[in-house]
Amino acid sequence: IPGIQNVDAATREAMIKTATHDYAVLMLQTGLLADRVSRSNVISIGYQATNPALATAITKAYADAYLADQLNASFDATERAAVWLQGRLTELRESSQAASLAVEKFRAEHGLSANSDGQLLSDKQLADLNAQLIVAQADTARASARYQQYKAIVDSGSETAFNDSAIAADQPSSSVIIGLKTRYLAIAKRLQDVENNFGKDHPQAVALAKEKADVSAQIFGQLKQITESYRNDFEVAQTREQALRDKISTAAGKSSIDNQSQVKLKELEQQAQALTTLYQTFLSRYEEASQQQSFPVGKVRIISDATMPLAASGPRTMRVLALSLVLGLMLGAGFGGLNEFNERFFRTGEDIRDRAGLKFLGYLPTIGGGRAKDSKADDLPTDGKVASLSSAERRARMRVSIDAPASMFAETLRNAKIAFDVVMEDRGSRVIGVISVLPGEGKSTVAANLAGLLAANGAKTLLVDGDLRNPGLSRSLGMEAEQGLMEAVVNGQTWQSVGKVDRQTKLAIIPAVLRGQFSHTSELLGSAGMRRFIENAKETFEYIIVDLPPLGPVVDAKAFAPLVDGFVLVTEWGRTPRNMVRSLLESEPYIANKVIGAVLNKVDLKKLAKYGSLGGSERFFDRYSSYYLE
């Protein structure tokens, strides 16, 4: 080291340490081997040294340092994004609330009430008045024609009234005039005969002439009465038509004002909707950032750890490559066989058809976050433990088919509807039981979304929480009811007295209310009271969707089976054992014969492709993305 002899001992020691450190850094940089593997994203790291243990340790240290640096960088970026998103969320929430309040305030100030179709009541009233005016104009024209016809007859005088006295047969006086005309003709004929035989001065001829004049006067009097009646009808029709014209003029003015206000209202609604959508987007991103910050996951991982070299590097490349190839094939075959041996769960529709012997109805993708969160979304614990999802999030999961009707989730439920419509074509009202083998497979979520989809499509639908031991459906929907299914069955109450109706979809819901420890739920579900309740509901609803307890040791679903037209089996993707499903269906043939089909729930679509067979639809799901808009 230059100049080291000219300094004191402390400075000399510091200079030696610095030089040693710089030399170590230089040696680490010189021996490092880092290269990209072909065109992939894999980086190969190695270190050349005379000591194999040192080379291995330095290689591992490089890899660990790189992973730590990437993880820290990802954590810092996520933290900065979360702080920024939190500030934006506060601003957007206040803006969204203010916009929504402005919409409601404007609607209330201008009285912009609308019907269920979105049409303003003023427009509806104007349309109804115009329709009434058309009818009134026709009535006025008809009354005028009849009045003018009879007025012309009366104005012509009594001498010609007899010849013009034909009236409609539906008039009350028609029979009187017809009788008088008949009498008149008879008298005229007799008068002619007497005059021909005895002359006009004969007493009988004079009497007949007088009688003929009297009958003619009576006919003329009847015609005058009819004319007066038609005049009154004509005046009434004119008065009604004018009144309708006045109402239309008033309604048209109000409708014009309302239409002008409606333009401003739509502008306010669009602004509120845009702010709400933007707020939801930022909220979702903030939740994702918070999760990543709580559980930081690096984007880099070690594929193969550094191992102690078996021999010094040299010109024996072919032997090393051959040995590596053989070992790789053996390890790959071993891992492949072990993976196949350990795969005991349902992964594809082919598994449902071949292993369970059931019709496959489709895949239901995972809603929202990961599997750990989703598995707690329904079938919640009865001891009141706090679930990982908020009540609002749980309710949102129960409305996926309504809020996202063009999603793959909703499309699978439509396929299930078509399946039981075909099987039960000859039945007016259909009772569908939603079951699963194990708790937590998502049957309550499927039942709620299936019922919501049917109701949103216009079908009269009733959703029943039939799980009296663990009413996860009622909790997820946030229903705080004092009465439910148990009261309806035990006390003979109708569904109207214990149910609630969703204002948006008109879906009727019967909750289940826990009444302490009740161990005889199976007897209640299979009782005569339950049968009466279902029969009463069939008179009103086209579809009755019943969320039942899981199969297995719980016998409630078996007790309810005689009242069901068909079952939909919910199985969790990668979690439900094949042998367990097959064993339960074989031991319960009565239930198995009523199973319309099965759905695979909580499917990870990114991993599904690797489980599909060659040529199977699972490998091509990405090509269907344009058909699922949400």
C-alpha positions in Angstrom: 0.0 0.0 0.0 1.7 3.3 -1.0 2.6 5.6 1.9 1.7 3.1 4.6 5.1 3.5 6.3 4.6 7.2 6.7 1.4 7.0 8.9 0.7 6.1 12.5 -0.4 2.6 13.6 -4.2 3.4 13.8 -4.3 4.9 10.4 -2.2 2.0 9.0 -4.7 -0.5 10.4 -7.6 1.4 8.9 -5.9 1.5 5.5 -5.2 -2.3 5.7 -8.8 -3.0 6.5 -10.0 -0.8 3.6 -7.6 -2.5 1.2 -8.6 -5.9 2.3 -12.3 -5.1 1.9 -11.6 -3.7 -1.6 -9.6 -6.8 -2.5 -12.4 -9.1 -1.3 -15.0 -7.1 -3.4 -12.7 -7.3 -6.4 -12.3 -11.1 -6.0 -16.1 -11.5 -5.6 -16.7 -9.6 -8.8 -14.0 -11.4 -10.7 -15.2 -14.9 -9.8 -18.9 -14.3 -10.3 -20.6 -16.0 -13.3 -24.1 -14.6 -14.1 -25.8 -15.2 -17.4 -29.4 -15.4 -18.8 -30.5 -19.0 -19.7 -31.3 -19.0 -23.4 -34.3 -16.6 -24.0 -36.0 -17.3 -20.8 -36.3 -15.1 -17.7 -34.0 -17.5 -15.7 -30.7 -16.1 -14.5 -27.9 -18.6 -13.8 -25.5 -17.6 -11.0 -22.2 -19.3 -10.3 -18.8 -18.6 -8.7 -15.4 -19.9 -9.6 -13.0 -20.7 -6.7 -10.5 -23.2 -5.7 -12.5 -24.2 -2.7 -15.8 -25.9 -3.6 -17.4 -25.1 -0.3 -16.5 -21.4 -0.6 -17.8 -21.3 -4.2 -21.1 -22.9 -3.0 -21.5 -20.5 -0.1 -20.7 -17.4 -2.1 -23.2 -18.5 -4.8 -26.0 -18.9 -2.2 -25.1 -15.6 -0.7 -25.4 -13.8 -4.0 -28.8 -15.4 -4.6 -30.1 -14.6 -1.1 -28.9 -11.0 -1.4 -30.6 -10.6 -4.8 -33.9 -12.0 -3.4 -33.8 -9.7 -0.4 -33.1 -6.6 -2.6 -36.0 -7.5 -4.8 -38.3 -8.0 -1.9 -37.3 -4.7 -0.2 -37.8 -2.9 -3.5 -41.3 -4.4 -3.9 -42.2 -3.6 -0.3 -41.1 0.1 -0.7 -43.1 0.5 -4.0 -46.2 -1.1 -2.5 -45.9 1.1 0.6 -45.7 4.3 -1.4 -48.7 3.2 -3.6 -50.8 2.4 -0.5 -50.1 5.8 1.0 -51.1 7.6 -2.2 -54.2 5.5 -2.7 -55.3 6.1 0.9 -55.3 9.8 0.3 -57.1 9.5 -3.0 -59.7 7.3 -1.5 -60.7 9.9 1.1 -61.2 12.5 -1.6 -63.1 10.1 -3.9 -65.4 8.9 -1.1 -66.4 12.5 -0.2 -66.9 13.4 -3.9 -69.0 10.3 -4.5 -71.2 11.0 -1.5 -71.7 14.6 -2.5 -72.6 13.6 -6.0 -75.2 11.1 -4.8 -76.7 13.6 -2.4 -76.9 16.1 -5.2 -78.8 13.6 -7.4 -81.4 12.9 -4.6 -81.7 16.6 -3.7 -82.3 17.6 -7.4 -84.9 14.8 -7.8 -86.8 15.8 -4.7 -86.7 19.5 -5.5 -88.1 19.0 -9.1 -90.5 16.2 -8.3 -89.0 13.8 -10.9 -90.8 10.7 -9.9 -90.6 7.7 -12.3 -92.3 4.3 -12.6 -90.5 1.0 -12.5 -89.6 1.3 -16.2 -87.8 4.6 -15.7 -90.5 6.7 -17.4 -91.5 10.0 -15.8 -95.0 10.0 -14.3 -95.8 13.2 -16.2 -94.9 11.6 -19.5 -97.0 8.5 -18.5 -100.0 10.8 -17.6 -99.7 12.7 -20.9 -99.6 9.4 -22.9 -102.7 8.1 -21.1 -104.6 11.4 -21.7 -103.8 11.3 -25.4 -105.1 7.8 -25.6 -108.3 8.9 -23.8 -108.6 11.9 -26.2 -108.5 9.6 -29.3 -111.3 7.5 -27.8 -113.3 10.6 -26.9 -113.0 12.0 -30.4 -114.3 8.8 -31.8 -117.2 8.9 -29.4 -118.0 12.5 -30.3 -118.0 11.7 -34.0 -120.3 8.8 -33.5 -122.7 10.7 -31.3 -122.7 13.6 -33.8 -123.5 11.3 -36.8 -126.5 9.7 -35.0 -127.8 13.1 -33.8 -127.6 14.7 -37.3 -129.3 11.7 -38.8 -132.4 11.9 -36.6 -132.4 15.7 -36.6 -132.7 15.6 -40.4 -135.7 13.2 -40.1 -137.4 15.4 -37.5 -136.7 18.6 -39.4 -138.3 17.1 -42.6 -141.7 17.1 -40.8 -144.2 14.5 -39.7 -145.4 13.9 -43.3 -142.1 12.3 -44.4 -141.2 10.9 -41.0 -142.8 7.6 -41.6 -140.6 6.9 -44.6 -137.4 7.9 -42.8 -138.1 6.3 -39.5 -135.7 3.4 -39.7 -133.6 3.3 -36.6 -130.9 1.0 -35.2 -132.2 -2.2 -33.6 -130.1 -1.6 -30.5 -132.1 1.5 -29.5 -134.7 1.1 -26.7 -137.4 2.8 -28.8 -136.9 0.6 -31.8 -139.5 -2.0 -30.8 -142.1 0.8 -30.2 -141.6 2.4 -33.6 -141.6 -0.9 -35.4 -144.9 -1.8 -33.7 -146.3 1.6 -34.6 -145.2 1.2 -38.2 -146.8 -2.2 -38.4 -150.0 -0.8 -37.0 -149.8 2.1 -39.4 -149.4 -0.1 -42.5 -152.3 -2.3 -41.4 -154.6 0.7 -40.9 -153.5 2.2 -44.2 -154.4 -1.1 -46.0 -157.8 -1.3 -44.3 -158.4 2.4 -45.2 -157.6 1.7 -48.8 -160.0 -1.3 -49.0 -162.8 0.7 -47.3 -162.3 3.7 -49.7 -162.3 1.4 -52.7 -165.5 -0.3 -51.6 -167.5 2.4 -49.9 -165.8 5.8 -50.7 -163.9 8.3 -48.6 -167.0 9.7 -46.9 -167.9 6.4 -45.4 -167.9 6.6 -41.5 -165.5 3.7 -41.3 -163.1 5.3 -43.7 -163.3 8.6 -41.7 -162.5 6.7 -38.5 -159.6 4.8 -40.1 -158.1 8.0 -41.5 -158.2 9.6 -38.1 -156.6 6.5 -36.5 -153.9 6.6 -39.2 -153.1 10.2 -38.5 -152.8 9.5 -34.7 -150.4 6.6 -35.3 -148.3 8.8 -37.6 -148.2 11.5 -34.9 -147.0 8.9 -32.4 -144.2 7.7 -34.7 -143.1 11.3 -35.1 -143.2 11.9 -31.3 -141.0 8.8 -30.8 -138.5 10.1 -33.4 -138.3 13.5 -31.6 -137.6 11.7 -28.3 -134.7 9.7 -29.9 -133.3 12.9 -31.5 -133.3 14.7 -28.1 -131.6 11.7 -26.5 -128.9 11.7 -29.2 -128.4 15.5 -28.8 -127.7 15.1 -25.1 -125.2 12.3 -25.9 -123.5 14.5 -28.4 -123.2 17.4 -26.0 -121.8 15.1 -23.2 -119.2 13.7 -25.7 -118.2 17.3 -26.7 -117.8 18.3 -23.1 -115.7 15.3 -22.2 -113.5 15.8 -25.3 -112.9 19.5 -24.4 -112.0 18.5 -20.8 -109.5 16.1 -22.0 -107.9 18.7 -24.3 -107.6 21.1 -21.3 -105.9 18.4 -19.2 -103.5 17.5 -22.1 -102.5 21.1 -22.4 -101.7 21.3 -18.7 -99.9 17.9 -18.7 -97.9 18.9 -21.8 -96.6 22.0 -20.1 -95.5 20.0 -17.0 -94.0 17.2 -19.1 -91.9 19.8 -21.0 -90.6 21.2 -17.8 -89.9 17.8 -16.3 -88.0 16.7 -19.5 -85.8 19.7 -19.2 -85.1 18.9 -15.6 -84.5 15.2 -16.6 -81.5 16.3 -18.8 -79.9 17.9 -15.8 -80.8 14.9 -13.6 -79.2 12.4 -16.0 -76.0 14.5 -16.0 -75.9 14.4 -12.2 -76.5 10.7 -12.2 -73.8 10.0 -14.7 -71.4 12.1 -12.7 -72.3 10.2 -9.5 -72.0 6.8 -11.2 -68.6 7.8 -12.6 -67.3 8.8 -9.2 -68.7 5.7 -7.6 -67.0 3.4 -10.2 -63.7 5.3 -9.8 -64.0 5.0 -6.0 -64.6 1.2 -6.2 -61.6 0.8 -8.5 -59.3 2.7 -6.2 -60.7 0.8 -3.2 -59.9 -2.5 -4.8 -56.4 -1.4 -5.7 -55.9 -0.2 -2.2 -57.0 -3.5 -0.7 -54.6 -5.3 -3.0 -51.8 -3.0 -2.1 -52.5 -3.5 1.7 -52.5 -7.3 1.2 -49.2 -7.1 -0.6 -47.7 -4.9 2.0 -48.8 -7.2 4.8 -47.6 -10.3 3.0 -44.9 -9.1 0.6 -44.1 -11.7 -2.1 -41.1 -11.2 -4.4 -41.4 -11.7 -8.1 -38.1 -13.6 -8.1 -37.6 -17.1 -6.7 -34.8 -19.7 -6.6 -35.5 -22.5 -9.0 -32.4 -24.5 -8.1 -30.3 -24.0 -5.1 -26.5 -24.1 -5.3 -25.0 -27.4 -4.4 -21.5 -28.5 -3.7 -19.7 -29.3 -6.9 -18.8 -33.0 -7.2 -15.7 -32.4 -9.2 -13.6 -29.5 -10.5 -14.8 -27.8 -13.6 -12.9 -29.0 -16.6 -13.3 -30.4 -20.1 -15.8 -33.1 -19.1 -18.8 -31.3 -20.4 -20.4 -34.2 -22.2 -20.3 -36.5 -19.2 -21.9 -33.8 -17.0 -24.6 -33.1 -19.6 -25.4 -36.8 -20.0 -25.6 -37.3 -16.3 -27.7 -34.2 -15.8 -30.1 -35.4 -18.5 -30.6 -38.8 -16.9 -31.1 -37.4 -13.5 -33.5 -34.8 -14.8 -35.6 -37.4 -16.5 -35.6 -39.6 -13.4 -36.6 -36.7 -11.1 -39.3 -35.5 -13.6 -40.8 -39.0 -13.9 -40.6 -39.4 -10.1 -42.3 -36.1 -9.3 -44.9 -36.7 -12.1 -45.8 -40.1 -10.6 -45.9 -38.7 -7.1 -48.1 -35.9 -8.2 -50.5 -38.2 -9.9 -50.6 -40.5 -6.9 -51.4 -37.6 -4.6 -54.1 -36.1 -6.8 -57.3 -37.3 -5.1 -59.6 -34.3 -5.8 -61.9 -33.0 -8.5 -60.2 -30.8 -11.0 -62.1 -31.0 -14.3 -65.5 -31.7 -15.6 -64.2 -35.0 -16.9 -63.5 -36.0 -13.3 -67.1 -35.2 -12.4 -68.5 -37.3 -15.2 -66.0 -40.2 -15.0 -65.4 -40.4 -11.2 -68.8 -39.4 -9.8 -71.0 -40.4 -12.8 -72.8 -37.0 -12.7 -73.6 -34.4 -15.4 -71.1 -31.6 -15.3 -72.8 -28.1 -15.2 -69.7 -25.9 -15.4 -66.9 -24.0 -13.6 -67.5 -21.3 -11.0 -64.3 -19.2 -10.7 -63.0 -17.9 -7.5 -64.7 -14.7 -6.4 -62.4 -11.8 -5.4 -59.3 -12.8 -3.5 -57.5 -16.0 -2.9 -58.7 -19.4 -1.8 -58.1 -18.8 1.9 -60.5 -15.9 2.0 -63.0 -17.5 -0.2 -63.3 -20.7 1.8 -64.8 -18.7 4.7 -67.4 -16.8 2.6 -70.2 -19.1 3.5 -71.0 -22.0 5.9 -69.8 -19.7 8.6 -69.0 -21.0 12.1 -71.9 -21.1 14.6 -69.8 -19.9 17.5 -69.7 -16.3 16.2 -66.0 -16.2 15.3 -65.2 -13.2 13.1 -64.8 -14.2 9.5 -62.1 -12.6 7.3 -64.7 -10.9 5.1 -66.8 -8.0 6.1 -70.6 -8.2 6.0 -70.7 -6.0 2.9 -68.2 -8.2 1.1 -70.2 -11.3 2.1 -73.4 -9.8 0.7 -71.6 -8.8 -2.5 -70.5 -12.4 -3.0 -74.2 -13.4 -2.8 -75.1 -11.0 -5.7 -72.3 -11.8 -8.3 -74.8 -13.1 -10.8 -76.9 -9.9 -10.5 -74.1 -7.4 -10.4 -72.1 -9.2 -13.1 -74.6 -10.9 -15.4 -72.1 -11.3 -18.3 -69.5 -13.0 -16.2 -68.4 -16.7 -16.4 -69.9 -17.2 -12.9 -73.4 -16.1 -14.1 -73.0 -18.1 -17.4 -72.4 -21.4 -15.5 -75.5 -20.8 -13.3 -77.5 -20.2 -16.5 -76.3 -23.6 -17.7 -77.5 -25.1 -14.5 -81.0 -23.5 -15.0 -81.2 -24.9 -18.5 -80.3 -28.4 -17.1 -83.1 -28.6 -14.6 -85.6 -26.8 -16.9 -85.0 -29.7 -19.4 -85.3 -32.4 -16.7 -88.4 -30.9 -15.1 -90.1 -29.6 -18.3 -93.5 -31.0 -17.3 -93.5 -29.4 -13.8 -95.0 -26.0 -13.1 -93.1 -25.2 -9.9 -89.7 -26.6 -9.3 -88.0 -27.3 -6.0 -84.2 -27.3 -6.3 -81.9 -28.3 -3.4 -78.4 -27.0 -3.3 -76.1 -29.5 -1.5 -72.4 -30.2 -0.9 -70.4 -33.0 0.6 -68.3 -30.9 3.0 -68.9 -27.6 4.8 -67.2 -24.5 3.2 -67.5 -25.6 -0.4 -69.6 -22.5 -1.3 -73.1 -24.0 -1.6 -74.7 -21.0 0.1 -73.0 -18.6 -2.3 -74.2 -20.8 -5.3 -77.7 -21.0 -4.0 -78.0 -17.3 -3.4 -76.6 -16.4 -6.8 -78.7 -19.0 -8.6 -81.9 -17.7 -7.0 -80.9 -14.1 -7.7 -80.2 -14.9 -11.4 -83.6 -16.6 -11.8 -85.4 -13.6 -10.1 -83.5 -11.1 -12.1 -84.6 -12.9 -15.3 -88.2 -12.3 -14.3 -89.0 -15.7 -12.8 -90.9 -15.8 -9.5 -88.3 -17.3 -7.2 -88.1 -18.2 -3.5 -84.8 -18.7 -1.7 -85.0 -20.8 1.5 -82.2 -21.2 4.1 -82.7 -24.8 5.0 -79.6 -25.1 7.1 -81.2 -24.8 10.6 -78.0 -25.8 12.4 -75.6 -23.3 10.7 -77.6 -20.7 8.7 -74.6 -19.4 6.8 -76.9 -18.1 4.0 -78.9 -15.9 6.3 -75.7 -14.5 7.9 -74.1 -13.8 4.6 -77.2 -11.9 3.4 -77.1 -9.9 6.6 -80.7 -10.8 7.5 -81.6 -10.0 11.1 -85.0 -11.6 11.3 -87.1 -12.6 14.3 -89.0 -15.3 12.4 -87.9 -17.7 9.7 -88.3 -21.2 8.3 -88.8 -22.9 11.7 -91.7 -20.7 12.6 -93.3 -21.2 9.2 -93.1 -25.0 9.6 -94.0 -25.4 13.3 -96.7 -22.7 13.5 -98.1 -23.2 10.0 -97.3 -19.6 8.9 -97.2 -18.8 5.2 -94.0 -17.6 3.4 -95.4 -14.0 3.3 -95.4 -13.7 7.1 -91.8 -14.8 7.6 -90.1 -13.9 4.3 -88.5 -10.8 2.9 -88.4 -9.6 -0.7 -85.4 -8.0 -2.4 -86.5 -4.7 -3.8 -84.3 -4.9 -6.9 -84.9 -8.4 -8.1 -88.2 -9.2 -6.3 -86.5 -12.3 -4.9 -88.3 -13.7 -1.9 -86.1 -15.0 0.9 -87.0 -17.2 3.9 -84.2 -16.9 6.5 -83.3 -19.5 9.2 -83.3 -18.1 12.8 -81.4 -20.0 15.4 -83.4 -20.8 18.6 -80.7 -22.2 20.9 -79.6 -25.8 20.5 -82.1 -27.7 18.3 -81.0 -31.2 17.5 -84.1 -32.5 15.6 -83.7 -30.4 12.5 -84.0 -33.4 10.2 -87.4 -34.3 11.6 -88.5 -30.7 11.0 -87.3 -30.7 7.4 -89.1 -34.0 6.7 -92.3 -33.1 8.6 -95.8 -32.6 7.3 -95.6 -28.9 8.2 -92.6 -28.6 5.8 -94.5 -30.3 3.1 -97.5 -27.9 3.6 -95.1 -24.9 3.5 -93.5 -26.1 0.2 -97.0 -26.8 -1.4 -98.1 -23.3 -0.3 -95.0 -21.7 -1.9 -95.5 -23.7 -5.1 -98.8 -21.9 -5.7 -96.9 -18.6 -6.0 -93.3 -19.4 -7.2 -91.9 -21.0 -10.3 -88.6 -21.8 -8.6 -87.9 -22.7 -5.0 -84.2 -22.8 -4.2 -83.3 -24.5 -0.9 -79.9 -24.2 0.7 -79.4 -27.5 2.6 -76.8 -28.7 5.1 -73.9 -30.6 3.7 -74.1 -34.4 3.2 -72.1 -36.8 5.2 -72.9 -37.4 8.9 -75.7 -34.7 8.7 -79.0 -36.3 7.7 -81.0 -33.1 7.1 -80.7 -33.2 3.3 -81.7 -36.8 3.2 -84.9 -36.0 5.2 -85.8 -33.2 2.9 -85.1 -35.2 -0.3 -88.7 -36.4 -0.9 -89.8 -32.8 -1.3 -87.1 -31.9 -3.8 -87.5 -32.2 -7.6 -83.8 -32.2 -8.1 -80.4 -31.4 -6.5 -77.4 -29.3 -7.6 -74.2 -30.6 -6.1 -71.5 -28.0 -5.3 -67.9 -29.4 -5.1 -64.9 -27.3 -4.3 -62.1 -27.4 -7.0 -59.0 -29.2 -5.7 -60.5 -29.7 -2.2 -63.4 -32.2 -2.4 -62.2 -35.9 -2.3 -63.4 -38.0 -5.2 -63.8 -41.2 -3.1 -65.9 -39.4 -0.5 -68.4 -38.1 -3.1 -68.6 -41.4 -4.9 -69.1 -43.3 -1.6 -71.9 -40.9 -0.4 -73.8 -41.2 -3.7 -73.5 -45.0 -3.8 -74.8 -45.2 -0.2 -77.7 -42.8 -0.9 -79.2 -43.8 -4.3 -82.4 -41.9 -3.6 -80.4 -38.6 -3.5 -78.1 -39.7 -6.3 -81.0 -40.3 -8.7 -82.2 -36.7 -8.0 -78.9 -35.0 -8.6 -79.3 -33.0 -11.8 -75.6 -32.2 -12.1 -72.6 -30.8 -10.3 -70.6 -27.6 -10.5 -66.9 -27.1 -9.6 -66.7 -24.0 -7.3 -63.7 -21.7 -6.4 -61.9 -22.7 -9.6 -58.4 -21.1 -10.2 -58.7 -20.6 -13.9 -55.0 -19.9 -14.3 -54.1 -23.4 -12.9 -57.1 -25.2 -14.5 -55.4 -25.5 -18.0 -52.7 -27.8 -16.7 -55.2 -30.3 -15.4 -57.2 -30.5 -18.6 -56.8 -33.4 -21.1 -55.3 -32.8 -24.5 -58.0 -31.2 -26.6 -60.1 -30.4 -23.6 -61.9 -27.1 -23.3 -60.0 -26.2 -20.1 -56.8 -25.6 -22.2 -58.6 -23.0 -24.4 -60.5 -20.9 -21.8 -58.5 -17.8 -22.7 -60.1 -17.8 -26.1 -63.5 -17.4 -24.6 -62.6 -14.2 -22.7 -64.4 -12.0 -25.3 -67.7 -13.7 -24.4 -67.4 -12.9 -20.7 -67.7 -9.1 -20.4 -67.3 -8.9 -16.6 
